[in-house]
Amino acid sequence: TMLRYSDPEKTILDFIYLTTQNGMQASRVVMDVSDWCERISKEKIKKYSKNYPKTVAVIAEEVIK
């Protein structure tokens, strides 16, 4: 049996996607997620964000600045 799990980068992108889908403003999402991004791979975020809507990628770029 394969056990699937999510790494921190995917979790952050999922959070961005879900919260924006529920109507949260991008600026609020950036504030909420920024603290989590101190120890993540910016390269992974950029790579993974290609599989999400453009709005998620834009917010993710703002978060990892």
C-alpha positions as CSV (number, residue, x, y, z in Angstrom):
1,T,0.0,0.0,0.0
2,M,1.3,3.4,-0.9
3,L,1.1,6.1,1.8
4,R,0.6,9.6,0.5
5,Y,1.6,12.6,2.4
6,S,2.0,16.3,1.8
7,D,5.2,18.2,2.3
8,P,5.1,21.8,3.7
9,E,5.2,23.4,0.2
10,K,2.2,21.5,-1.0
11,T,0.3,22.2,2.2
12,I,0.9,25.9,1.8
13,L,-0.3,25.9,-1.9
14,D,-3.4,23.8,-0.9
15,F,-4.1,26.3,1.9
16,I,-3.8,29.2,-0.6
17,Y,-6.1,27.5,-3.0
18,L,-8.8,26.6,-0.5
19,T,-8.9,29.9,1.3
20,T,-9.1,31.9,-1.9
21,Q,-11.8,29.6,-3.2
22,N,-13.7,30.4,0.0
23,G,-13.5,34.1,-0.6
24,M,-10.5,35.2,1.5
25,Q,-8.7,38.2,0.2
26,A,-5.2,37.6,-1.3
27,S,-3.6,40.1,1.1
28,R,-5.0,38.2,4.1
29,V,-3.8,34.9,2.7
30,V,-0.3,36.3,2.3
31,M,-0.3,37.5,5.9
32,D,-1.6,34.2,7.2
33,V,0.9,32.1,5.3
34,S,4.0,34.2,5.4
35,D,5.0,33.0,8.9
36,W,4.9,29.4,7.7
37,C,7.3,30.1,4.9
38,E,10.6,30.6,6.7
39,R,11.8,27.0,6.2
40,I,10.3,26.0,2.9
41,S,11.9,25.5,-0.5
42,K,11.2,28.3,-2.8
43,E,12.1,26.1,-5.7
44,K,9.5,23.5,-4.7
45,I,6.8,26.2,-4.3
46,K,7.5,27.5,-7.8
47,K,7.6,24.0,-9.3
48,Y,4.4,22.9,-7.5
49,S,2.5,26.1,-8.2
50,K,2.5,25.3,-11.9
51,N,-0.2,22.7,-11.1
52,Y,-2.5,25.2,-9.5
53,P,-4.6,28.1,-10.9
54,K,-2.6,31.2,-11.8
55,T,-4.1,33.1,-8.9
56,V,-2.5,30.6,-6.5
57,A,0.9,30.9,-8.2
58,V,0.7,34.7,-8.0
59,I,-0.1,34.6,-4.2
60,A,2.6,32.0,-3.7
61,E,5.1,34.3,-5.4
62,E,4.1,37.1,-3.0
63,V,4.5,34.9,0.0
64,I,8.0,33.7,-0.8
65,K,9.5,37.1,-1.6
